């Protein structure tokens, strides 16, 4: 466990006219989850700002 190395990826889901749609976030989560990425954090500084999804996976 101590020798594991990680790769990280940050993905932005941009808002549409009325903000970020949950379907768009879910699509990104499913897409990256299928590739072995694990979601570790989410940030959104405001309603009309992109949602940032932070992922990691072992190298």
PDB file of N, CA, C, O and CB in Angstrom:
ATOM      1  N   UNK A   1       0.817  -1.193   0.000  1.00  0.00           N
ATOM      2  CA  UNK A   1       0.000   0.000   0.000  1.00  0.00           C
ATOM      3  C   UNK A   1       0.865   1.264   0.000  1.00  0.00           C
ATOM      4  O   UNK A   1       0.545   2.235  -0.685  1.00  0.00           O
ATOM      5  CB  UNK A   1      -0.932  -0.006   1.202  1.00  0.00           C
ATOM      6  N   UNK A   2       1.959   1.251   0.766  1.00  0.00           N
ATOM      7  CA  UNK A   2       2.802   2.435   0.867  1.00  0.00           C
ATOM      8  C   UNK A   2       3.535   2.733  -0.431  1.00  0.00           C
ATOM      9  O   UNK A   2       3.947   3.873  -0.649  1.00  0.00           O
ATOM     10  CB  UNK A   2       3.799   2.264   1.986  1.00  0.00           C
ATOM     11  N   UNK A   3       3.709   1.749  -1.296  1.00  0.00           N
ATOM     12  CA  UNK A   3       4.431   1.952  -2.544  1.00  0.00           C
ATOM     13  C   UNK A   3       3.519   2.282  -3.721  1.00  0.00           C
ATOM     14  O   UNK A   3       3.991   2.394  -4.852  1.00  0.00           O
ATOM     15  CB  UNK A   3       5.233   0.730  -2.864  1.00  0.00           C
ATOM     16  N   UNK A   4       2.228   2.439  -3.473  1.00  0.00           N
ATOM     17  CA  UNK A   4       1.318   2.769  -4.571  1.00  0.00           C
ATOM     18  C   UNK A   4       1.604   4.170  -5.096  1.00  0.00           C
ATOM     19  O   UNK A   4       1.903   5.091  -4.336  1.00  0.00           O
ATOM     20  CB  UNK A   4      -0.148   2.661  -4.113  1.00  0.00           C
ATOM     21  N   UNK A   5       1.507   4.302  -6.391  1.00  0.00           N
ATOM     22  CA  UNK A   5       1.647   5.613  -7.035  1.00  0.00           C
ATOM     23  C   UNK A   5       0.320   5.941  -7.691  1.00  0.00           C
ATOM     24  O   UNK A   5      -0.373   5.070  -8.217  1.00  0.00           O
ATOM     25  CB  UNK A   5       2.823   5.628  -8.085  1.00  0.00           C
ATOM     26  N   UNK A   6      -0.009   7.209  -7.646  1.00  0.00           N
ATOM     27  CA  UNK A   6      -1.305   7.651  -8.139  1.00  0.00           C
ATOM     28  C   UNK A   6      -1.153   8.596  -9.322  1.00  0.00           C
ATOM     29  O   UNK A   6      -0.175   9.336  -9.431  1.00  0.00           O
ATOM     30  CB  UNK A   6      -2.090   8.328  -7.025  1.00  0.00           C
ATOM     31  N   UNK A   7      -2.129   8.553 -10.191  1.00  0.00           N
ATOM     32  CA  UNK A   7      -2.296   9.517 -11.269  1.00  0.00           C
ATOM     33  C   UNK A   7      -3.573  10.287 -10.956  1.00  0.00           C
ATOM     34  O   UNK A   7      -4.548   9.710 -10.474  1.00  0.00           O
ATOM     35  CB  UNK A   7      -2.361   8.816 -12.694  1.00  0.00           C
ATOM     36  N   UNK A   8      -3.565  11.574 -11.226  1.00  0.00           N
ATOM     37  CA  UNK A   8      -4.731  12.407 -10.915  1.00  0.00           C
ATOM     38  C   UNK A   8      -5.259  13.061 -12.180  1.00  0.00           C
ATOM     39  O   UNK A   8      -4.524  13.294 -13.139  1.00  0.00           O
ATOM     40  CB  UNK A   8      -4.375  13.482  -9.866  1.00  0.00           C
ATOM     41  N   UNK A   9      -6.540  13.349 -12.156  1.00  0.00           N
ATOM     42  CA  UNK A   9      -7.175  14.024 -13.288  1.00  0.00           C
ATOM     43  C   UNK A   9      -8.231  14.982 -12.746  1.00  0.00           C
ATOM     44  O   UNK A   9      -8.968  14.644 -11.820  1.00  0.00           O
ATOM     45  CB  UNK A   9      -7.810  12.994 -14.285  1.00  0.00           C
ATOM     46  N   UNK A  10      -8.298  16.171 -13.324  1.00  0.00           N
ATOM     47  CA  UNK A  10      -9.318  17.159 -12.971  1.00  0.00           C
ATOM     48  C   UNK A  10     -10.169  17.396 -14.211  1.00  0.00           C
ATOM     49  O   UNK A  10      -9.648  17.664 -15.293  1.00  0.00           O
ATOM     50  CB  UNK A  10      -8.674  18.502 -12.450  1.00  0.00           C
ATOM     51  N   UNK A  11     -11.485  17.295 -14.041  1.00  0.00           N
ATOM     52  CA  UNK A  11     -12.424  17.480 -15.148  1.00  0.00           C
ATOM     53  C   UNK A  11     -13.380  18.597 -14.767  1.00  0.00           C
ATOM     54  O   UNK A  11     -13.884  18.627 -13.644  1.00  0.00           O
ATOM     55  CB  UNK A  11     -13.201  16.155 -15.474  1.00  0.00           C
ATOM     56  N   UNK A  12     -13.635  19.515 -15.689  1.00  0.00           N
ATOM     57  CA  UNK A  12     -14.619  20.567 -15.466  1.00  0.00           C
ATOM     58  C   UNK A  12     -15.887  20.255 -16.247  1.00  0.00           C
ATOM     59  O   UNK A  12     -15.845  19.938 -17.436  1.00  0.00           O
ATOM     60  CB  UNK A  12     -14.054  21.947 -15.874  1.00  0.00           C
ATOM     61  N   UNK A  13     -17.019  20.351 -15.548  1.00  0.00           N
ATOM     62  CA  UNK A  13     -18.325  20.242 -16.194  1.00  0.00           C
ATOM     63  C   UNK A  13     -18.899  21.648 -16.197  1.00  0.00           C
ATOM     64  O   UNK A  13     -19.222  22.199 -15.145  1.00  0.00           O
ATOM     65  CB  UNK A  13     -19.286  19.205 -15.453  1.00  0.00           C
ATOM     66  N   UNK A  14     -19.022  22.219 -17.376  1.00  0.00           N
ATOM     67  CA  UNK A  14     -19.426  23.622 -17.501  1.00  0.00           C
ATOM     68  C   UNK A  14     -20.945  23.786 -17.397  1.00  0.00           C
ATOM     69  O   UNK A  14     -21.709  22.926 -17.834  1.00  0.00           O
ATOM     70  CB  UNK A  14     -18.932  24.194 -18.832  1.00  0.00           C
ATOM     71  N   UNK A  15     -21.363  24.910 -16.808  1.00  0.00           N
ATOM     72  CA  UNK A  15     -22.801  25.161 -16.688  1.00  0.00           C
ATOM     73  C   UNK A  15     -23.429  25.495 -18.035  1.00  0.00           C
ATOM     74  O   UNK A  15     -22.770  25.982 -18.954  1.00  0.00           O
ATOM     75  CB  UNK A  15     -23.058  26.297 -15.703  1.00  0.00           C
ATOM     76  N   UNK A  16     -24.690  25.223 -18.116  1.00  0.00           N
ATOM     77  CA  UNK A  16     -25.482  25.635 -19.279  1.00  0.00           C
ATOM     78  C   UNK A  16     -26.260  26.874 -18.874  1.00  0.00           C
ATOM     79  O   UNK A  16     -25.880  27.561 -17.925  1.00  0.00           O
ATOM     80  CB  UNK A  16     -26.449  24.486 -19.774  1.00  0.00           C
ATOM     81  N   UNK A  17     -27.324  27.162 -19.567  1.00  0.00           N
ATOM     82  CA  UNK A  17     -28.093  28.386 -19.330  1.00  0.00           C
ATOM     83  C   UNK A  17     -28.548  28.530 -17.874  1.00  0.00           C
ATOM     84  O   UNK A  17     -28.480  29.626 -17.316  1.00  0.00           O
ATOM     85  CB  UNK A  17     -29.301  28.414 -20.242  1.00  0.00           C
ATOM     86  N   UNK A  18     -29.006  27.449 -17.259  1.00  0.00           N
ATOM     87  CA  UNK A  18     -29.537  27.529 -15.893  1.00  0.00           C
ATOM     88  C   UNK A  18     -28.673  26.781 -14.884  1.00  0.00           C
ATOM     89  O   UNK A  18     -29.183  26.284 -13.880  1.00  0.00           O
ATOM     90  CB  UNK A  18     -30.946  26.979 -15.854  1.00  0.00           C
ATOM     91  N   UNK A  19     -27.383  26.699 -15.142  1.00  0.00           N
ATOM     92  CA  UNK A  19     -26.478  26.042 -14.215  1.00  0.00           C
ATOM     93  C   UNK A  19     -26.019  24.682 -14.724  1.00  0.00           C
ATOM     94  O   UNK A  19     -26.281  24.308 -15.867  1.00  0.00           O
ATOM     95  CB  UNK A  19     -27.141  25.887 -12.872  1.00  0.00           C
ATOM     96  N   UNK A  20     -25.344  23.965 -13.869  1.00  0.00           N
ATOM     97  CA  UNK A  20     -24.806  22.649 -14.219  1.00  0.00           C
ATOM     98  C   UNK A  20     -25.923  21.619 -14.082  1.00  0.00           C
ATOM     99  O   UNK A  20     -26.614  21.569 -13.065  1.00  0.00           O
ATOM    100  CB  UNK A  20     -23.582  22.273 -13.313  1.00  0.00           C
ATOM    101  N   UNK A  21     -26.089  20.807 -15.109  1.00  0.00           N
ATOM    102  CA  UNK A  21     -27.125  19.771 -15.080  1.00  0.00           C
ATOM    103  C   UNK A  21     -26.579  18.511 -14.412  1.00  0.00           C
ATOM    104  O   UNK A  21     -25.471  18.077 -14.727  1.00  0.00           O
ATOM    105  CB  UNK A  21     -27.626  19.451 -16.517  1.00  0.00           C
ATOM    106  N   UNK A  22     -27.340  17.924 -13.498  1.00  0.00           N
ATOM    107  CA  UNK A  22     -26.898  16.687 -12.851  1.00  0.00           C
ATOM    108  C   UNK A  22     -26.584  15.581 -13.854  1.00  0.00           C
ATOM    109  O   UNK A  22     -25.687  14.772 -13.618  1.00  0.00           O
ATOM    110  CB  UNK A  22     -27.958  16.205 -11.883  1.00  0.00           C
ATOM    111  N   UNK A  23     -27.308  15.537 -14.964  1.00  0.00           N
ATOM    112  CA  UNK A  23     -27.069  14.507 -15.982  1.00  0.00           C
ATOM    113  C   UNK A  23     -25.670  14.636 -16.574  1.00  0.00           C
ATOM    114  O   UNK A  23     -25.029  13.631 -16.882  1.00  0.00           O
ATOM    115  CB  UNK A  23     -28.121  14.601 -17.096  1.00  0.00           C
ATOM    116  N   UNK A  24     -25.197  15.867 -16.733  1.00  0.00           N
ATOM    117  CA  UNK A  24     -23.857  16.089 -17.281  1.00  0.00           C
ATOM    118  C   UNK A  24     -22.784  15.601 -16.307  1.00  0.00           C
ATOM    119  O   UNK A  24     -21.793  14.993 -16.713  1.00  0.00           O
ATOM    120  CB  UNK A  24     -23.647  17.581 -17.600  1.00  0.00           C
ATOM    121  N   UNK A  25     -22.993  15.876 -15.019  1.00  0.00           N
ATOM    122  CA  UNK A  25     -22.045  15.421 -14.002  1.00  0.00           C
ATOM    123  C   UNK A  25     -22.050  13.893 -13.949  1.00  0.00           C
ATOM    124  O   UNK A  25     -20.992  13.265 -13.897  1.00  0.00           O
ATOM    125  CB  UNK A  25     -22.397  16.020 -12.607  1.00  0.00           C
ATOM    126  N   UNK A  26     -23.235  13.303 -13.961  1.00  0.00           N
ATOM    127  CA  UNK A  26     -23.344  11.845 -13.900  1.00  0.00           C
ATOM    128  C   UNK A  26     -22.682  11.184 -15.105  1.00  0.00           C
ATOM    129  O   UNK A  26     -22.043  10.141 -14.966  1.00  0.00           O
ATOM    130  CB  UNK A  26     -24.811  11.426 -13.818  1.00  0.00           C
ATOM    131  N   UNK A  27     -22.828  11.776 -16.274  1.00  0.00           N
ATOM    132  CA  UNK A  27     -22.203  11.217 -17.475  1.00  0.00           C
ATOM    133  C   UNK A  27     -20.679  11.187 -17.330  1.00  0.00           C
ATOM    134  O   UNK A  27     -20.042  10.200 -17.700  1.00  0.00           O
ATOM    135  CB  UNK A  27     -22.603  12.034 -18.721  1.00  0.00           C
ATOM    136  N   UNK A  28     -20.096  12.254 -16.798  1.00  0.00           N
ATOM    137  CA  UNK A  28     -18.641  12.288 -16.591  1.00  0.00           C
ATOM    138  C   UNK A  28     -18.211  11.273 -15.537  1.00  0.00           C
ATOM    139  O   UNK A  28     -17.194  10.598 -15.698  1.00  0.00           O
ATOM    140  CB  UNK A  28     -18.190  13.699 -16.175  1.00  0.00           C
ATOM    141  N   UNK A  29     -18.984  11.165 -14.459  1.00  0.00           N
ATOM    142  CA  UNK A  29     -18.656  10.192 -13.415  1.00  0.00           C
ATOM    143  C   UNK A  29     -18.675   8.774 -13.973  1.00  0.00           C
ATOM    144  O   UNK A  29     -17.772   7.986 -13.695  1.00  0.00           O
ATOM    145  CB  UNK A  29     -19.638  10.310 -12.239  1.00  0.00           C
ATOM    146  N   UNK A  30     -19.693   8.448 -14.754  1.00  0.00           N
ATOM    147  CA  UNK A  30     -19.795   7.107 -15.340  1.00  0.00           C
ATOM    148  C   UNK A  30     -18.675   6.841 -16.338  1.00  0.00           C
ATOM    149  O   UNK A  30     -18.104   5.751 -16.365  1.00  0.00           O
ATOM    150  CB  UNK A  30     -21.148   6.930 -16.025  1.00  0.00           C
ATOM    151  N   UNK A  31     -18.365   7.840 -17.157  1.00  0.00           N
ATOM    152  CA  UNK A  31     -17.328   7.681 -18.180  1.00  0.00           C
ATOM    153  C   UNK A  31     -15.970   7.397 -17.541  1.00  0.00           C
ATOM    154  O   UNK A  31     -15.270   6.465 -17.937  1.00  0.00           O
ATOM    155  CB  UNK A  31     -17.246   8.939 -19.062  1.00  0.00           C
ATOM    156  N   UNK A  32     -15.609   8.202 -16.560  1.00  0.00           N
ATOM    157  CA  UNK A  32     -14.302   8.032 -15.926  1.00  0.00           C
ATOM    158  C   UNK A  32     -14.272   6.838 -14.976  1.00  0.00           C
ATOM    159  O   UNK A  32     -13.237   6.186 -14.837  1.00  0.00           O
ATOM    160  CB  UNK A  32     -13.922   9.292 -15.173  1.00  0.00           C
ATOM    161  N   UNK A  33     -15.384   6.547 -14.328  1.00  0.00           N
ATOM    162  CA  UNK A  33     -15.452   5.365 -13.476  1.00  0.00           C
ATOM    163  C   UNK A  33     -15.217   4.092 -14.272  1.00  0.00           C
ATOM    164  O   UNK A  33     -14.576   3.161 -13.785  1.00  0.00           O
ATOM    165  CB  UNK A  33     -16.799   5.297 -12.775  1.00  0.00           C
ATOM    166  N   UNK A  34     -15.733   4.047 -15.497  1.00  0.00           N
ATOM    167  CA  UNK A  34     -15.539   2.883 -16.366  1.00  0.00           C
ATOM    168  C   UNK A  34     -14.071   2.719 -16.763  1.00  0.00           C
ATOM    169  O   UNK A  34     -13.645   1.625 -17.134  1.00  0.00           O
ATOM    170  CB  UNK A  34     -16.407   3.010 -17.622  1.00  0.00           C
ATOM    171  N   UNK A  35     -13.303   3.804 -16.683  1.00  0.00           N
ATOM    172  CA  UNK A  35     -11.877   3.758 -17.021  1.00  0.00           C
ATOM    173  C   UNK A  35     -11.001   3.511 -15.790  1.00  0.00           C
ATOM    174  O   UNK A  35      -9.774   3.529 -15.883  1.00  0.00           O
ATOM    175  CB  UNK A  35     -11.459   5.063 -17.697  1.00  0.00           C
ATOM    176  N   UNK A  36     -11.633   3.281 -14.643  1.00  0.00           N
ATOM    177  CA  UNK A  36     -10.880   2.984 -13.432  1.00  0.00           C
ATOM    178  C   UNK A  36     -10.575   4.178 -12.544  1.00  0.00           C
ATOM    179  O   UNK A  36      -9.859   4.038 -11.552  1.00  0.00           O
ATOM    180  CB  UNK A  36      -9.620   2.345 -13.802  1.00  0.00           C
ATOM    181  N   UNK A  37     -11.104   5.355 -12.879  1.00  0.00           N
ATOM    182  CA  UNK A  37     -10.863   6.541 -12.066  1.00  0.00           C
ATOM    183  C   UNK A  37     -11.805   6.545 -10.866  1.00  0.00           C
ATOM    184  O   UNK A  37     -12.962   6.138 -10.971  1.00  0.00           O
ATOM    185  CB  UNK A  37     -11.045   7.827 -12.904  1.00  0.00           C
ATOM    186  N   UNK A  38     -11.298   7.006  -9.731  1.00  0.00           N
ATOM    187  CA  UNK A  38     -12.076   7.117  -8.501  1.00  0.00           C
ATOM    188  C   UNK A  38     -12.241   8.593  -8.160  1.00  0.00           C
ATOM    189  O   UNK A  38     -11.257   9.331  -8.103  1.00  0.00           O
ATOM    190  CB  UNK A  38     -11.392   6.345  -7.327  1.00  0.00           C
ATOM    191  N   UNK A  39     -13.475   9.026  -7.934  1.00  0.00           N
ATOM    192  CA  UNK A  39     -13.748  10.409  -7.551  1.00  0.00           C
ATOM    193  C   UNK A  39     -13.277  10.634  -6.120  1.00  0.00           C
ATOM    194  O   UNK A  39     -13.619   9.868  -5.220  1.00  0.00           O
ATOM    195  CB  UNK A  39     -15.261  10.740  -7.692  1.00  0.00           C
ATOM    196  N   UNK A  40     -12.483  11.699  -5.911  1.00  0.00           N
ATOM    197  CA  UNK A  40     -11.987  11.981  -4.564  1.00  0.00           C
ATOM    198  C   UNK A  40     -12.464  13.323  -4.022  1.00  0.00           C
ATOM    199  O   UNK A  40     -12.448  13.538  -2.810  1.00  0.00           O
ATOM    200  CB  UNK A  40     -10.483  11.947  -4.558  1.00  0.00           C
ATOM    201  N   UNK A  41     -12.892  14.236  -4.910  1.00  0.00           N
ATOM    202  CA  UNK A  41     -13.357  15.534  -4.441  1.00  0.00           C
ATOM    203  C   UNK A  41     -14.142  16.236  -5.541  1.00  0.00           C
ATOM    204  O   UNK A  41     -13.984  15.947  -6.728  1.00  0.00           O
ATOM    205  CB  UNK A  41     -12.172  16.404  -3.983  1.00  0.00           C
ATOM    206  N   UNK A  42     -14.996  17.169  -5.113  1.00  0.00           N
ATOM    207  CA  UNK A  42     -15.786  17.986  -6.040  1.00  0.00           C
ATOM    208  C   UNK A  42     -15.782  19.408  -5.507  1.00  0.00           C
ATOM    209  O   UNK A  42     -15.944  19.624  -4.306  1.00  0.00           O
ATOM    210  CB  UNK A  42     -17.259  17.437  -6.198  1.00  0.00           C
ATOM    211  N   UNK A  43     -15.596  20.387  -6.401  1.00  0.00           N
ATOM    212  CA  UNK A  43     -15.720  21.788  -6.005  1.00  0.00           C
ATOM    213  C   UNK A  43     -16.555  22.527  -7.033  1.00  0.00           C
ATOM    214  O   UNK A  43     -16.565  22.185  -8.216  1.00  0.00           O
ATOM    215  CB  UNK A  43     -14.329  22.452  -5.851  1.00  0.00           C
ATOM    216  N   UNK A  44     -17.256  23.548  -6.558  1.00  0.00           N
ATOM    217  CA  UNK A  44     -17.976  24.466  -7.434  1.00  0.00           C
ATOM    218  C   UNK A  44     -18.044  25.806  -6.708  1.00  0.00           C
ATOM    219  O   UNK A  44     -18.792  25.955  -5.742  1.00  0.00           O
ATOM    220  CB  UNK A  44     -19.420  23.923  -7.799  1.00  0.00           C
ATOM    221  N   UNK A  45     -17.260  26.786  -7.174  1.00  0.00           N
ATOM    222  CA  UNK A  45     -17.189  28.061  -6.471  1.00  0.00           C
ATOM    223  C   UNK A  45     -18.481  28.873  -6.504  1.00  0.00           C
ATOM    224  O   UNK A  45     -18.669  29.754  -5.665  1.00  0.00           O
ATOM    225  CB  UNK A  45     -16.092  28.876  -7.047  1.00  0.00           C
ATOM    226  N   UNK A  46     -19.366  28.599  -7.444  1.00  0.00           N
ATOM    227  CA  UNK A  46     -20.629  29.322  -7.545  1.00  0.00           C
ATOM    228  C   UNK A  46     -21.540  28.656  -8.555  1.00  0.00           C
ATOM    229  O   UNK A  46     -21.104  27.806  -9.332  1.00  0.00           O
ATOM    230  CB  UNK A  46     -20.388  30.783  -7.931  1.00  0.00           C
ATOM    231  N   UNK A  47     -22.800  29.039  -8.542  1.00  0.00           N
ATOM    232  CA  UNK A  47     -23.807  28.403  -9.391  1.00  0.00           C
ATOM    233  C   UNK A  47     -23.452  28.420 -10.869  1.00  0.00           C
ATOM    234  O   UNK A  47     -23.656  27.421 -11.559  1.00  0.00           O
ATOM    235  CB  UNK A  47     -25.126  29.076  -9.196  1.00  0.00           C
ATOM    236  N   UNK A  48     -22.936  29.511 -11.360  1.00  0.00           N
ATOM    237  CA  UNK A  48     -22.645  29.620 -12.791  1.00  0.00           C
ATOM    238  C   UNK A  48     -21.180  29.332 -13.120  1.00  0.00           C
ATOM    239  O   UNK A  48     -20.703  29.683 -14.199  1.00  0.00           O
ATOM    240  CB  UNK A  48     -23.011  31.003 -13.284  1.00  0.00           C
ATOM    241  N   UNK A  49     -20.475  28.699 -12.199  1.00  0.00           N
ATOM    242  CA  UNK A  49     -19.094  28.273 -12.432  1.00  0.00           C
ATOM    243  C   UNK A  49     -19.071  26.778 -12.717  1.00  0.00           C
ATOM    244  O   UNK A  49     -19.994  26.060 -12.332  1.00  0.00           O
ATOM    245  CB  UNK A  49     -18.189  28.614 -11.212  1.00  0.00           C
ATOM    246  N   UNK A  50     -18.036  26.307 -13.382  1.00  0.00           N
ATOM    247  CA  UNK A  50     -17.947  24.869 -13.646  1.00  0.00           C
ATOM    248  C   UNK A  50     -17.810  24.063 -12.354  1.00  0.00           C
ATOM    249  O   UNK A  50     -17.251  24.531 -11.363  1.00  0.00           O
ATOM    250  CB  UNK A  50     -16.765  24.576 -14.567  1.00  0.00           C
ATOM    251  N   UNK A  51     -18.331  22.856 -12.396  1.00  0.00           N
ATOM    252  CA  UNK A  51     -18.081  21.891 -11.333  1.00  0.00           C
ATOM    253  C   UNK A  51     -16.748  21.235 -11.662  1.00  0.00           C
ATOM    254  O   UNK A  51     -16.542  20.779 -12.787  1.00  0.00           O
ATOM    255  CB  UNK A  51     -19.251  20.824 -11.204  1.00  0.00           C
ATOM    256  N   UNK A  52     -15.852  21.184 -10.698  1.00  0.00           N
ATOM    257  CA  UNK A  52     -14.568  20.507 -10.905  1.00  0.00           C
ATOM    258  C   UNK A  52     -14.612  19.168 -10.180  1.00  0.00           C
ATOM    259  O   UNK A  52     -14.877  19.093  -8.980  1.00  0.00           O
ATOM    260  CB  UNK A  52     -13.367  21.383 -10.397  1.00  0.00           C
ATOM    261  N   UNK A  53     -14.345  18.126 -10.938  1.00  0.00           N
ATOM    262  CA  UNK A  53     -14.328  16.770 -10.407  1.00  0.00           C
ATOM    263  C   UNK A  53     -12.874  16.318 -10.339  1.00  0.00           C
ATOM    264  O   UNK A  53     -12.160  16.377 -11.340  1.00  0.00           O
ATOM    265  CB  UNK A  53     -15.191  15.795 -11.286  1.00  0.00           C
ATOM    266  N   UNK A  54     -12.436  15.872  -9.182  1.00  0.00           N
ATOM    267  CA  UNK A  54     -11.055  15.443  -8.976  1.00  0.00           C
ATOM    268  C   UNK A  54     -11.037  13.918  -8.828  1.00  0.00           C
ATOM    269  O   UNK A  54     -11.715  13.354  -7.969  1.00  0.00           O
ATOM    270  CB  UNK A  54     -10.426  16.140  -7.716  1.00  0.00           C
ATOM    271  N   UNK A  55     -10.251  13.273  -9.678  1.00  0.00           N
ATOM    272  CA  UNK A  55     -10.182  11.814  -9.719  1.00  0.00           C
ATOM    273  C   UNK A  55      -8.754  11.346  -9.478  1.00  0.00           C
ATOM    274  O   UNK A  55      -7.793  12.089  -9.674  1.00  0.00           O
ATOM    275  CB  UNK A  55     -10.699  11.280 -11.067  1.00  0.00           C
ATOM    276  N   UNK A  56      -8.644  10.078  -9.040  1.00  0.00           N
ATOM    277  CA  UNK A  56      -7.331   9.440  -8.944  1.00  0.00           C
ATOM    278  C   UNK A  56      -7.476   7.976  -9.350  1.00  0.00           C
ATOM    279  O   UNK A  56      -8.561   7.396  -9.294  1.00  0.00           O
ATOM    280  CB  UNK A  56      -6.740   9.567  -7.497  1.00  0.00           C
ATOM    281  N   UNK A  57      -6.343   7.398  -9.761  1.00  0.00           N
ATOM    282  CA  UNK A  57      -6.256   5.954  -9.997  1.00  0.00           C
ATOM    283  C   UNK A  57      -4.799   5.553  -9.879  1.00  0.00           C
ATOM    284  O   UNK A  57      -3.899   6.379 -10.029  1.00  0.00           O
ATOM    285  CB  UNK A  57      -6.839   5.556 -11.400  1.00  0.00           C
ATOM    286  N   UNK A  58      -4.580   4.283  -9.610  1.00  0.00           N
ATOM    287  CA  UNK A  58      -3.206   3.814  -9.486  1.00  0.00           C
ATOM    288  C   UNK A  58      -2.563   3.760 -10.861  1.00  0.00           C
ATOM    289  O   UNK A  58      -3.227   3.547 -11.875  1.00  0.00           O
ATOM    290  CB  UNK A  58      -3.153   2.428  -8.805  1.00  0.00           C
ATOM    291  N   UNK A  59      -1.253   3.960 -10.867  1.00  0.00           N
ATOM    292  CA  UNK A  59      -0.511   3.926 -12.131  1.00  0.00           C
ATOM    293  C   UNK A  59      -0.273   2.512 -12.562  1.00  0.00           C
ATOM    294  O   UNK A  59       0.338   2.279 -13.606  1.00  0.00           O
ATOM    295  CB  UNK A  59       0.815   4.661 -12.009  1.00  0.00           C
TER     296      UNK A  59
END
